[in-house]
């Protein structure tokens, strides 16, 4: 996985820009665009992964994780409009 760190301002410290995030030990996510939205999605994905691990004592599959996050995000976006 690779991302480009583009600096739009001289006030930004290059090391502070994170675009690759660990969701669970077997799932990572790369972000682009509005990072605040991506961080909200990633935080929700982390919660879903932990809930699944505590409930079923096994890691969540990538397919199940994307479905849960996608359903929640679409509901959230629909309610805010």
N, C-alpha and C positions, 0 to 999 in steps of 0.2 A: 504494500500500500504506500502511495506517495502523494504528497500535497505540496503546493507552492505557497510560500509565505510572501505575499505581496504587501509591501509597506506603502500606505497612502500618506503617511505623516512622519515627519522626523521625530515626533514626540513618542512614537510607539517603540517599545523595546522589542527587538526581533524575537528574543527568547520567550516572551510572554504570550506569543500567539500559538495557541494549540488548535490543531485541526484534525488530529487523530486521537480518538478516545477509546478507552477500554470499557466495554459494557460488562462483560463477564470474562472469565479466564479463557474462554474459547471464542469470544465474539468481540470484534473491534468495529469502529465506525469512523469514517472520514467525513468531514463536514466542509461545506463551502457556502458562500453567500452570507446570509444573516446568521451569525454564529450564536446569537442569543436564542433564536428559535431552535437551532440544532442542539444547544445545551439543554433546553427544556425536553426535547425528544429523547436525548441520551439519558437524562436523569430518569425519565419515565421508564425507559428500557432497562435501566439498572434495577429499578424497583420491581419491575415485572420479572426479571431474571432471578432476583433474590427471593421473591415470593414463591416462584416455581420451585427453586432449590429447597426452600424450607418445607414446602408442602409435600413434594414428591421425592425428595432426597436424591435428585438427579438434575443435571443441567438442562436448561430449556433448549429446544432445537431452534435453529435460526428461523425456520419457517414459522413456528409458533410465536416466537418473539416479534417478528415483523408483523404478523397478523394482529397480535394484541396491541402493539404500539399504533399500528395503522388505524384500527377501529377506534381506539381512544382519541387519537388526534383528529380523525374526521368528525367525531361527535363534538369535540371541543371547538373545532373551527365552525361547525354548523350552528352551534349555540351562540357564538360570538358575532355572527352576522346579523 
